[in-house]
Each structure stands twice: as structure tokens, then as C-alpha cells.
């Protein structure tokens, strides 16, 4: 139980996929203008990362390793992620058209979100078993969602704040992202287990 708690806390706070590993920066900066779309994107990424992690782990240990095709890992994982995102897009279009419209171009970009591929590869590199992989994938995506949501809240507040003209938009967003990353670095001193 302590192992799983350690994986969860480490993935969300200590090694946050955005702030410590710098993966998933494109949607982090692109979808973080409103908290509602940030949470929607976070939910979509959570679903894709968790499912992709399970499928990638199963493919690695039951297909690629036994057939000695480990060199195809990246290509196979990319194809799996592309398929899962396509299925998610079809389902969201039917079930939640408003959320589908608000995510716009960023939903297909989940396919190229390096955080999704990064997590699938990291669970293999870390040697996690299936349950640890699912836990890590889910916790990492929660950390991504947390980062996205916090940053969206900051950006909404920035829209209401008097910011110097030269710093409006992307410059102040990048400064805030850097400060947020430094704040998350404070968790790196936590030792679990």
C-alpha cells in the first residue's frame, strides 16, 4: 500500500509531468485559458494516459518482449495512442459536443502530447508491474490536470489584472509558469517510504 501511495504522491507533486519532467507543455500553455476547458482537457488526457499505459504495458510484456521486438516500442505506442485518441474524439463528439467544441484543435493534439507517450515509456523503464503502471499513469495524469487547472485559474486572474503592456499574454503566462514550476520544486524534498 505504501508503494502505491508513494507512486501517487511522487507522480502528482514531486515529479509532476509538466513542472519537473517538462512533458505536455503544448496543451499546458494552449488550453489553460479557462478553467472549464482545462478540466475537460485534463479529463480527456487522464482517460487517454491511463488507458494507453495499460495497453502499452500489455503490448510490451506480452507481445514486444516475447517476440524480441522491443525496438518497435515507440512506433507501437504512438499507434496505440493515436487509436485511443481517435476513439475518444468519436465518443466525445456524440456524448459531450459542447466539451468537444471547447477543446477544438487540442483534442487531436493529445495524439502528439509527449506526456502520453512519455508515461507509457516511463512505466516500462521503471519496471512497474501492471497495477503500479495503472497507478502511475492515473496519478501522473492527475498531476497534469492539477497543473493545467491551477495555471488556468492564474491566467483567468491575469485577464482581470492590470499587466504592463509588454508583458500581456504569453510573456506573463511564461513567467507565471516558471514561478509555478519553482513552487512545485518545493515538493522535491519530501521523502516517502
Rosetta constraint file for C-alpha pairs under 8 A:
AtomPair CA 1 CA 5 HARMONIC 6.32 0.50
AtomPair CA 2 CA 6 HARMONIC 5.94 0.50
AtomPair CA 2 CA 193 HARMONIC 6.75 0.50
AtomPair CA 3 CA 7 HARMONIC 6.17 0.50
AtomPair CA 3 CA 193 HARMONIC 7.61 0.50
AtomPair CA 4 CA 8 HARMONIC 6.16 0.50
AtomPair CA 4 CA 132 HARMONIC 6.74 0.50
AtomPair CA 4 CA 135 HARMONIC 6.88 0.50
AtomPair CA 5 CA 9 HARMONIC 6.18 0.50
AtomPair CA 6 CA 10 HARMONIC 5.89 0.50
AtomPair CA 6 CA 192 HARMONIC 5.86 0.50
AtomPair CA 6 CA 193 HARMONIC 6.94 0.50
AtomPair CA 7 CA 11 HARMONIC 5.91 0.50
AtomPair CA 7 CA 132 HARMONIC 7.66 0.50
AtomPair CA 7 CA 135 HARMONIC 7.10 0.50
AtomPair CA 7 CA 136 HARMONIC 5.98 0.50
AtomPair CA 7 CA 139 HARMONIC 7.62 0.50
AtomPair CA 8 CA 12 HARMONIC 6.13 0.50
AtomPair CA 8 CA 135 HARMONIC 6.80 0.50
AtomPair CA 8 CA 136 HARMONIC 6.42 0.50
AtomPair CA 8 CA 139 HARMONIC 5.14 0.50
AtomPair CA 8 CA 140 HARMONIC 7.62 0.50
AtomPair CA 9 CA 13 HARMONIC 5.81 0.50
AtomPair CA 9 CA 14 HARMONIC 6.92 0.50
AtomPair CA 9 CA 139 HARMONIC 7.78 0.50
AtomPair CA 10 CA 14 HARMONIC 4.66 0.50
AtomPair CA 10 CA 15 HARMONIC 5.61 0.50
AtomPair CA 10 CA 16 HARMONIC 7.50 0.50
AtomPair CA 11 CA 15 HARMONIC 5.24 0.50
AtomPair CA 11 CA 16 HARMONIC 5.56 0.50
AtomPair CA 11 CA 17 HARMONIC 7.31 0.50
AtomPair CA 11 CA 136 HARMONIC 6.50 0.50
AtomPair CA 11 CA 139 HARMONIC 5.65 0.50
AtomPair CA 11 CA 140 HARMONIC 4.87 0.50
AtomPair CA 11 CA 143 HARMONIC 6.60 0.50
AtomPair CA 12 CA 16 HARMONIC 5.21 0.50
AtomPair CA 12 CA 17 HARMONIC 7.82 0.50
AtomPair CA 12 CA 139 HARMONIC 5.76 0.50
AtomPair CA 12 CA 140 HARMONIC 5.59 0.50
AtomPair CA 12 CA 141 HARMONIC 7.88 0.50
AtomPair CA 12 CA 142 HARMONIC 6.35 0.50
AtomPair CA 12 CA 143 HARMONIC 3.99 0.50
AtomPair CA 12 CA 144 HARMONIC 7.56 0.50
AtomPair CA 13 CA 143 HARMONIC 6.66 0.50
AtomPair CA 13 CA 184 HARMONIC 6.59 0.50
AtomPair CA 13 CA 187 HARMONIC 6.24 0.50
AtomPair CA 14 CA 20 HARMONIC 7.48 0.50
AtomPair CA 14 CA 184 HARMONIC 7.02 0.50
AtomPair CA 14 CA 185 HARMONIC 7.01 0.50
AtomPair CA 14 CA 187 HARMONIC 5.13 0.50
AtomPair CA 14 CA 188 HARMONIC 4.98 0.50
AtomPair CA 14 CA 190 HARMONIC 7.60 0.50
AtomPair CA 15 CA 19 HARMONIC 7.50 0.50
AtomPair CA 15 CA 20 HARMONIC 5.18 0.50
AtomPair CA 15 CA 21 HARMONIC 6.68 0.50
AtomPair CA 15 CA 188 HARMONIC 7.62 0.50
AtomPair CA 16 CA 20 HARMONIC 5.25 0.50
AtomPair CA 16 CA 21 HARMONIC 6.63 0.50
AtomPair CA 16 CA 140 HARMONIC 6.82 0.50
AtomPair CA 16 CA 143 HARMONIC 5.72 0.50
AtomPair CA 16 CA 144 HARMONIC 6.98 0.50
AtomPair CA 16 CA 184 HARMONIC 7.83 0.50
AtomPair CA 17 CA 21 HARMONIC 4.97 0.50
AtomPair CA 17 CA 22 HARMONIC 6.13 0.50
AtomPair CA 17 CA 23 HARMONIC 5.59 0.50
AtomPair CA 17 CA 24 HARMONIC 7.26 0.50
AtomPair CA 17 CA 115 HARMONIC 6.87 0.50
AtomPair CA 17 CA 140 HARMONIC 6.40 0.50
AtomPair CA 17 CA 143 HARMONIC 6.84 0.50
AtomPair CA 17 CA 144 HARMONIC 6.18 0.50
AtomPair CA 18 CA 22 HARMONIC 4.57 0.50
AtomPair CA 18 CA 23 HARMONIC 5.18 0.50
AtomPair CA 18 CA 24 HARMONIC 5.96 0.50
AtomPair CA 18 CA 25 HARMONIC 6.34 0.50
AtomPair CA 18 CA 28 HARMONIC 7.69 0.50
AtomPair CA 18 CA 144 HARMONIC 6.31 0.50
AtomPair CA 18 CA 147 HARMONIC 7.09 0.50
AtomPair CA 19 CA 147 HARMONIC 7.93 0.50
AtomPair CA 19 CA 180 HARMONIC 7.79 0.50
AtomPair CA 19 CA 181 HARMONIC 4.82 0.50
AtomPair CA 19 CA 184 HARMONIC 6.87 0.50
AtomPair CA 19 CA 185 HARMONIC 7.91 0.50
AtomPair CA 20 CA 181 HARMONIC 7.27 0.50
AtomPair CA 20 CA 184 HARMONIC 7.94 0.50
AtomPair CA 20 CA 185 HARMONIC 7.39 0.50
AtomPair CA 23 CA 113 HARMONIC 7.85 0.50
AtomPair CA 23 CA 114 HARMONIC 5.73 0.50
AtomPair CA 23 CA 115 HARMONIC 4.85 0.50
AtomPair CA 23 CA 118 HARMONIC 7.37 0.50
AtomPair CA 24 CA 28 HARMONIC 6.21 0.50
AtomPair CA 24 CA 113 HARMONIC 5.59 0.50
AtomPair CA 24 CA 114 HARMONIC 5.59 0.50
AtomPair CA 24 CA 115 HARMONIC 4.79 0.50
AtomPair CA 24 CA 116 HARMONIC 7.96 0.50
AtomPair CA 24 CA 144 HARMONIC 7.94 0.50
AtomPair CA 25 CA 29 HARMONIC 6.11 0.50
AtomPair CA 26 CA 30 HARMONIC 5.93 0.50
AtomPair CA 26 CA 113 HARMONIC 7.43 0.50
AtomPair CA 27 CA 31 HARMONIC 5.37 0.50
AtomPair CA 27 CA 32 HARMONIC 7.48 0.50
AtomPair CA 27 CA 106 HARMONIC 6.86 0.50
AtomPair CA 27 CA 109 HARMONIC 7.85 0.50
AtomPair CA 27 CA 113 HARMONIC 7.50 0.50
AtomPair CA 28 CA 32 HARMONIC 5.92 0.50
AtomPair CA 28 CA 147 HARMONIC 7.74 0.50
AtomPair CA 28 CA 148 HARMONIC 5.64 0.50
AtomPair CA 30 CA 106 HARMONIC 7.81 0.50
AtomPair CA 31 CA 37 HARMONIC 6.55 0.50
AtomPair CA 31 CA 38 HARMONIC 5.75 0.50
AtomPair CA 31 CA 41 HARMONIC 7.31 0.50
AtomPair CA 31 CA 103 HARMONIC 7.52 0.50
AtomPair CA 31 CA 106 HARMONIC 7.28 0.50
AtomPair CA 31 CA 148 HARMONIC 7.81 0.50
AtomPair CA 31 CA 152 HARMONIC 7.89 0.50
AtomPair CA 32 CA 37 HARMONIC 7.34 0.50
AtomPair CA 32 CA 38 HARMONIC 5.42 0.50
AtomPair CA 32 CA 148 HARMONIC 5.88 0.50
AtomPair CA 32 CA 149 HARMONIC 7.06 0.50
AtomPair CA 32 CA 151 HARMONIC 6.17 0.50
AtomPair CA 32 CA 152 HARMONIC 4.28 0.50
AtomPair CA 32 CA 155 HARMONIC 7.20 0.50
AtomPair CA 33 CA 37 HARMONIC 7.76 0.50
AtomPair CA 33 CA 38 HARMONIC 7.48 0.50
AtomPair CA 33 CA 152 HARMONIC 5.11 0.50
AtomPair CA 33 CA 153 HARMONIC 7.89 0.50
AtomPair CA 33 CA 155 HARMONIC 5.84 0.50
AtomPair CA 33 CA 156 HARMONIC 6.42 0.50
AtomPair CA 34 CA 38 HARMONIC 6.16 0.50
AtomPair CA 34 CA 152 HARMONIC 5.33 0.50
AtomPair CA 34 CA 153 HARMONIC 7.06 0.50
AtomPair CA 34 CA 155 HARMONIC 7.57 0.50
AtomPair CA 34 CA 156 HARMONIC 6.35 0.50
AtomPair CA 35 CA 39 HARMONIC 6.09 0.50
AtomPair CA 35 CA 149 HARMONIC 5.66 0.50
AtomPair CA 35 CA 152 HARMONIC 5.06 0.50
AtomPair CA 35 CA 153 HARMONIC 5.91 0.50
AtomPair CA 35 CA 156 HARMONIC 7.81 0.50
AtomPair CA 36 CA 40 HARMONIC 6.30 0.50
AtomPair CA 37 CA 41 HARMONIC 6.01 0.50
AtomPair CA 37 CA 99 HARMONIC 7.38 0.50
AtomPair CA 37 CA 102 HARMONIC 6.33 0.50
AtomPair CA 37 CA 103 HARMONIC 6.38 0.50
AtomPair CA 38 CA 42 HARMONIC 5.95 0.50
AtomPair CA 38 CA 145 HARMONIC 7.36 0.50
AtomPair CA 38 CA 148 HARMONIC 5.78 0.50
AtomPair CA 38 CA 149 HARMONIC 5.53 0.50
AtomPair CA 38 CA 152 HARMONIC 6.52 0.50
AtomPair CA 39 CA 43 HARMONIC 6.06 0.50
AtomPair CA 39 CA 145 HARMONIC 6.61 0.50
AtomPair CA 39 CA 148 HARMONIC 7.55 0.50
AtomPair CA 39 CA 149 HARMONIC 6.20 0.50
AtomPair CA 40 CA 44 HARMONIC 6.28 0.50
AtomPair CA 40 CA 99 HARMONIC 6.68 0.50
AtomPair CA 40 CA 103 HARMONIC 7.53 0.50
AtomPair CA 41 CA 45 HARMONIC 6.04 0.50
AtomPair CA 41 CA 103 HARMONIC 6.80 0.50
AtomPair CA 41 CA 107 HARMONIC 7.46 0.50
AtomPair CA 41 CA 145 HARMONIC 7.75 0.50
AtomPair CA 42 CA 46 HARMONIC 5.91 0.50
AtomPair CA 42 CA 141 HARMONIC 7.30 0.50
AtomPair CA 42 CA 142 HARMONIC 7.55 0.50
AtomPair CA 42 CA 144 HARMONIC 6.86 0.50
AtomPair CA 42 CA 145 HARMONIC 4.41 0.50
AtomPair CA 42 CA 148 HARMONIC 7.14 0.50
AtomPair CA 43 CA 47 HARMONIC 6.22 0.50
AtomPair CA 43 CA 145 HARMONIC 7.28 0.50
AtomPair CA 44 CA 48 HARMONIC 6.23 0.50
AtomPair CA 44 CA 88 HARMONIC 7.72 0.50
AtomPair CA 44 CA 107 HARMONIC 7.93 0.50
AtomPair CA 45 CA 49 HARMONIC 5.81 0.50
AtomPair CA 45 CA 110 HARMONIC 6.92 0.50
AtomPair CA 45 CA 116 HARMONIC 7.63 0.50
AtomPair CA 45 CA 141 HARMONIC 6.55 0.50
AtomPair CA 45 CA 145 HARMONIC 7.98 0.50
AtomPair CA 46 CA 50 HARMONIC 5.98 0.50
AtomPair CA 46 CA 138 HARMONIC 6.35 0.50
AtomPair CA 46 CA 141 HARMONIC 4.76 0.50
AtomPair CA 46 CA 142 HARMONIC 6.63 0.50
AtomPair CA 46 CA 145 HARMONIC 7.62 0.50
AtomPair CA 47 CA 51 HARMONIC 6.08 0.50
AtomPair CA 48 CA 52 HARMONIC 5.70 0.50
AtomPair CA 48 CA 81 HARMONIC 7.37 0.50
AtomPair CA 48 CA 84 HARMONIC 6.55 0.50
AtomPair CA 48 CA 85 HARMONIC 6.71 0.50
AtomPair CA 48 CA 88 HARMONIC 7.90 0.50
AtomPair CA 48 CA 116 HARMONIC 7.29 0.50
AtomPair CA 49 CA 53 HARMONIC 5.87 0.50
AtomPair CA 49 CA 116 HARMONIC 5.19 0.50
AtomPair CA 49 CA 119 HARMONIC 7.19 0.50
AtomPair CA 49 CA 120 HARMONIC 7.63 0.50
AtomPair CA 49 CA 137 HARMONIC 5.93 0.50
AtomPair CA 49 CA 138 HARMONIC 7.02 0.50
AtomPair CA 49 CA 141 HARMONIC 6.50 0.50
AtomPair CA 50 CA 54 HARMONIC 6.47 0.50
AtomPair CA 50 CA 134 HARMONIC 6.14 0.50
AtomPair CA 50 CA 137 HARMONIC 4.99 0.50
AtomPair CA 50 CA 138 HARMONIC 5.20 0.50
AtomPair CA 50 CA 141 HARMONIC 7.56 0.50
AtomPair CA 51 CA 55 HARMONIC 6.25 0.50
AtomPair CA 51 CA 84 HARMONIC 7.90 0.50
AtomPair CA 52 CA 56 HARMONIC 5.75 0.50
AtomPair CA 52 CA 77 HARMONIC 7.87 0.50
AtomPair CA 52 CA 80 HARMONIC 6.85 0.50
AtomPair CA 52 CA 81 HARMONIC 6.02 0.50
AtomPair CA 52 CA 84 HARMONIC 7.28 0.50
AtomPair CA 52 CA 116 HARMONIC 7.41 0.50
AtomPair CA 52 CA 120 HARMONIC 6.67 0.50
AtomPair CA 53 CA 57 HARMONIC 5.97 0.50
AtomPair CA 53 CA 119 HARMONIC 6.89 0.50
AtomPair CA 53 CA 120 HARMONIC 4.86 0.50
AtomPair CA 53 CA 123 HARMONIC 7.60 0.50
AtomPair CA 53 CA 133 HARMONIC 6.66 0.50
AtomPair CA 53 CA 134 HARMONIC 6.49 0.50
AtomPair CA 53 CA 137 HARMONIC 6.04 0.50
AtomPair CA 54 CA 58 HARMONIC 6.22 0.50
AtomPair CA 54 CA 130 HARMONIC 7.04 0.50
AtomPair CA 54 CA 133 HARMONIC 7.08 0.50
AtomPair CA 54 CA 134 HARMONIC 6.18 0.50
AtomPair CA 55 CA 59 HARMONIC 6.06 0.50
AtomPair CA 55 CA 80 HARMONIC 7.58 0.50
AtomPair CA 56 CA 60 HARMONIC 5.97 0.50
AtomPair CA 56 CA 77 HARMONIC 6.05 0.50
AtomPair CA 56 CA 80 HARMONIC 7.48 0.50
AtomPair CA 56 CA 120 HARMONIC 6.07 0.50
AtomPair CA 57 CA 61 HARMONIC 6.20 0.50
AtomPair CA 57 CA 120 HARMONIC 7.30 0.50
AtomPair CA 57 CA 123 HARMONIC 7.56 0.50
AtomPair CA 57 CA 124 HARMONIC 6.86 0.50
AtomPair CA 57 CA 130 HARMONIC 6.84 0.50
AtomPair CA 57 CA 133 HARMONIC 7.52 0.50
AtomPair CA 58 CA 62 HARMONIC 5.66 0.50
AtomPair CA 58 CA 63 HARMONIC 7.53 0.50
AtomPair CA 58 CA 130 HARMONIC 7.92 0.50
AtomPair CA 59 CA 63 HARMONIC 5.03 0.50
AtomPair CA 59 CA 64 HARMONIC 6.16 0.50
AtomPair CA 60 CA 64 HARMONIC 4.83 0.50
AtomPair CA 60 CA 65 HARMONIC 5.83 0.50
AtomPair CA 60 CA 70 HARMONIC 7.39 0.50
AtomPair CA 60 CA 73 HARMONIC 7.20 0.50
AtomPair CA 60 CA 124 HARMONIC 7.78 0.50
AtomPair CA 61 CA 65 HARMONIC 5.41 0.50
AtomPair CA 61 CA 66 HARMONIC 7.08 0.50
AtomPair CA 62 CA 66 HARMONIC 6.29 0.50
AtomPair CA 63 CA 67 HARMONIC 6.10 0.50
AtomPair CA 63 CA 69 HARMONIC 7.91 0.50
AtomPair CA 64 CA 68 HARMONIC 5.79 0.50
AtomPair CA 64 CA 69 HARMONIC 4.62 0.50
AtomPair CA 64 CA 70 HARMONIC 5.28 0.50
AtomPair CA 64 CA 72 HARMONIC 7.56 0.50
AtomPair CA 64 CA 73 HARMONIC 7.26 0.50
AtomPair CA 65 CA 69 HARMONIC 6.12 0.50
AtomPair CA 65 CA 70 HARMONIC 5.87 0.50
AtomPair CA 69 CA 73 HARMONIC 7.45 0.50
AtomPair CA 72 CA 76 HARMONIC 6.03 0.50
AtomPair CA 73 CA 77 HARMONIC 6.01 0.50
AtomPair CA 74 CA 78 HARMONIC 6.11 0.50
AtomPair CA 74 CA 117 HARMONIC 7.99 0.50
AtomPair CA 74 CA 121 HARMONIC 7.85 0.50
AtomPair CA 75 CA 79 HARMONIC 6.29 0.50
AtomPair CA 76 CA 80 HARMONIC 6.23 0.50
AtomPair CA 77 CA 81 HARMONIC 6.14 0.50
AtomPair CA 77 CA 117 HARMONIC 6.83 0.50
AtomPair CA 77 CA 120 HARMONIC 7.34 0.50
AtomPair CA 78 CA 82 HARMONIC 6.10 0.50
AtomPair CA 78 CA 111 HARMONIC 7.68 0.50
AtomPair CA 78 CA 117 HARMONIC 6.81 0.50
AtomPair CA 79 CA 83 HARMONIC 6.18 0.50
AtomPair CA 80 CA 84 HARMONIC 6.21 0.50
AtomPair CA 81 CA 85 HARMONIC 6.11 0.50
AtomPair CA 81 CA 111 HARMONIC 5.98 0.50
AtomPair CA 81 CA 116 HARMONIC 7.54 0.50
AtomPair CA 81 CA 117 HARMONIC 7.50 0.50
AtomPair CA 82 CA 86 HARMONIC 6.16 0.50
AtomPair CA 82 CA 111 HARMONIC 5.13 0.50
AtomPair CA 83 CA 87 HARMONIC 6.30 0.50
AtomPair CA 84 CA 88 HARMONIC 6.14 0.50
AtomPair CA 85 CA 89 HARMONIC 6.04 0.50
AtomPair CA 85 CA 107 HARMONIC 7.74 0.50
AtomPair CA 85 CA 108 HARMONIC 6.83 0.50
AtomPair CA 85 CA 110 HARMONIC 6.74 0.50
AtomPair CA 85 CA 111 HARMONIC 6.07 0.50
AtomPair CA 86 CA 90 HARMONIC 6.34 0.50
AtomPair CA 86 CA 108 HARMONIC 7.55 0.50
AtomPair CA 87 CA 91 HARMONIC 6.24 0.50
AtomPair CA 88 CA 92 HARMONIC 5.98 0.50
AtomPair CA 89 CA 93 HARMONIC 6.07 0.50
AtomPair CA 89 CA 100 HARMONIC 7.61 0.50
AtomPair CA 89 CA 107 HARMONIC 7.05 0.50
AtomPair CA 89 CA 108 HARMONIC 7.53 0.50
AtomPair CA 90 CA 94 HARMONIC 6.58 0.50
AtomPair CA 91 CA 95 HARMONIC 6.01 0.50
AtomPair CA 91 CA 96 HARMONIC 7.99 0.50
AtomPair CA 92 CA 96 HARMONIC 5.02 0.50
AtomPair CA 92 CA 97 HARMONIC 6.31 0.50
AtomPair CA 92 CA 99 HARMONIC 7.51 0.50
AtomPair CA 92 CA 100 HARMONIC 5.87 0.50
AtomPair CA 93 CA 97 HARMONIC 4.88 0.50
AtomPair CA 93 CA 100 HARMONIC 5.77 0.50
AtomPair CA 96 CA 100 HARMONIC 6.15 0.50
AtomPair CA 97 CA 101 HARMONIC 6.07 0.50
AtomPair CA 98 CA 102 HARMONIC 6.18 0.50
AtomPair CA 99 CA 103 HARMONIC 6.16 0.50
AtomPair CA 100 CA 104 HARMONIC 6.38 0.50
AtomPair CA 100 CA 107 HARMONIC 7.67 0.50
AtomPair CA 103 CA 107 HARMONIC 5.81 0.50
AtomPair CA 105 CA 109 HARMONIC 6.68 0.50
AtomPair CA 106 CA 110 HARMONIC 6.65 0.50
AtomPair CA 107 CA 111 HARMONIC 7.99 0.50
AtomPair CA 108 CA 112 HARMONIC 7.84 0.50
AtomPair CA 109 CA 113 HARMONIC 6.12 0.50
AtomPair CA 110 CA 116 HARMONIC 7.54 0.50
AtomPair CA 111 CA 116 HARMONIC 7.86 0.50
AtomPair CA 113 CA 117 HARMONIC 7.16 0.50
AtomPair CA 114 CA 118 HARMONIC 5.66 0.50
AtomPair CA 115 CA 119 HARMONIC 6.01 0.50
AtomPair CA 116 CA 120 HARMONIC 6.48 0.50
AtomPair CA 117 CA 121 HARMONIC 6.26 0.50
AtomPair CA 118 CA 122 HARMONIC 5.92 0.50
AtomPair CA 119 CA 123 HARMONIC 6.22 0.50
AtomPair CA 119 CA 137 HARMONIC 6.34 0.50
AtomPair CA 119 CA 140 HARMONIC 7.70 0.50
AtomPair CA 120 CA 124 HARMONIC 6.95 0.50
AtomPair CA 120 CA 137 HARMONIC 7.72 0.50
AtomPair CA 121 CA 125 HARMONIC 6.30 0.50
AtomPair CA 122 CA 126 HARMONIC 5.92 0.50
AtomPair CA 123 CA 127 HARMONIC 6.22 0.50
AtomPair CA 123 CA 128 HARMONIC 5.63 0.50
AtomPair CA 123 CA 133 HARMONIC 5.59 0.50
AtomPair CA 123 CA 136 HARMONIC 7.47 0.50
AtomPair CA 123 CA 137 HARMONIC 7.96 0.50
AtomPair CA 124 CA 128 HARMONIC 6.51 0.50
AtomPair CA 128 CA 132 HARMONIC 5.41 0.50
AtomPair CA 128 CA 133 HARMONIC 5.51 0.50
AtomPair CA 129 CA 133 HARMONIC 6.00 0.50
AtomPair CA 130 CA 134 HARMONIC 6.22 0.50
AtomPair CA 131 CA 135 HARMONIC 6.12 0.50
AtomPair CA 132 CA 136 HARMONIC 5.96 0.50
AtomPair CA 133 CA 137 HARMONIC 5.95 0.50
AtomPair CA 134 CA 138 HARMONIC 6.03 0.50
AtomPair CA 135 CA 139 HARMONIC 5.94 0.50
AtomPair CA 136 CA 140 HARMONIC 5.82 0.50
AtomPair CA 137 CA 141 HARMONIC 6.20 0.50
AtomPair CA 138 CA 142 HARMONIC 6.23 0.50
AtomPair CA 139 CA 143 HARMONIC 6.21 0.50
AtomPair CA 140 CA 144 HARMONIC 6.25 0.50
AtomPair CA 141 CA 145 HARMONIC 6.09 0.50
AtomPair CA 142 CA 146 HARMONIC 6.01 0.50
AtomPair CA 143 CA 147 HARMONIC 6.15 0.50
AtomPair CA 144 CA 148 HARMONIC 6.13 0.50
AtomPair CA 145 CA 149 HARMONIC 5.96 0.50
AtomPair CA 146 CA 150 HARMONIC 6.05 0.50
AtomPair CA 147 CA 151 HARMONIC 6.05 0.50
AtomPair CA 148 CA 152 HARMONIC 6.03 0.50
AtomPair CA 149 CA 153 HARMONIC 6.25 0.50
AtomPair CA 150 CA 154 HARMONIC 6.36 0.50
AtomPair CA 151 CA 155 HARMONIC 6.17 0.50
AtomPair CA 151 CA 176 HARMONIC 8.00 0.50
AtomPair CA 151 CA 177 HARMONIC 7.17 0.50
AtomPair CA 152 CA 156 HARMONIC 6.12 0.50
AtomPair CA 153 CA 157 HARMONIC 6.27 0.50
AtomPair CA 154 CA 158 HARMONIC 6.15 0.50
AtomPair CA 154 CA 176 HARMONIC 7.85 0.50
AtomPair CA 155 CA 159 HARMONIC 6.38 0.50
AtomPair CA 155 CA 173 HARMONIC 6.90 0.50
AtomPair CA 156 CA 160 HARMONIC 6.99 0.50
AtomPair CA 157 CA 161 HARMONIC 6.42 0.50
AtomPair CA 158 CA 162 HARMONIC 7.66 0.50
AtomPair CA 158 CA 163 HARMONIC 7.39 0.50
AtomPair CA 163 CA 167 HARMONIC 6.47 0.50
AtomPair CA 163 CA 168 HARMONIC 5.95 0.50
AtomPair CA 164 CA 168 HARMONIC 6.41 0.50
AtomPair CA 166 CA 171 HARMONIC 7.93 0.50
AtomPair CA 167 CA 171 HARMONIC 5.15 0.50
AtomPair CA 167 CA 172 HARMONIC 5.22 0.50
AtomPair CA 168 CA 172 HARMONIC 5.90 0.50
AtomPair CA 169 CA 173 HARMONIC 6.30 0.50
AtomPair CA 170 CA 174 HARMONIC 6.07 0.50
AtomPair CA 171 CA 175 HARMONIC 6.34 0.50
AtomPair CA 172 CA 176 HARMONIC 6.12 0.50
AtomPair CA 173 CA 177 HARMONIC 6.09 0.50
AtomPair CA 174 CA 178 HARMONIC 6.17 0.50
AtomPair CA 175 CA 179 HARMONIC 6.34 0.50
AtomPair CA 176 CA 180 HARMONIC 6.06 0.50
AtomPair CA 177 CA 181 HARMONIC 6.09 0.50
AtomPair CA 178 CA 182 HARMONIC 6.27 0.50
AtomPair CA 179 CA 183 HARMONIC 6.24 0.50
AtomPair CA 180 CA 184 HARMONIC 6.33 0.50
AtomPair CA 181 CA 185 HARMONIC 6.30 0.50
AtomPair CA 182 CA 186 HARMONIC 6.91 0.50
AtomPair CA 183 CA 187 HARMONIC 7.85 0.50
AtomPair CA 184 CA 188 HARMONIC 7.60 0.50
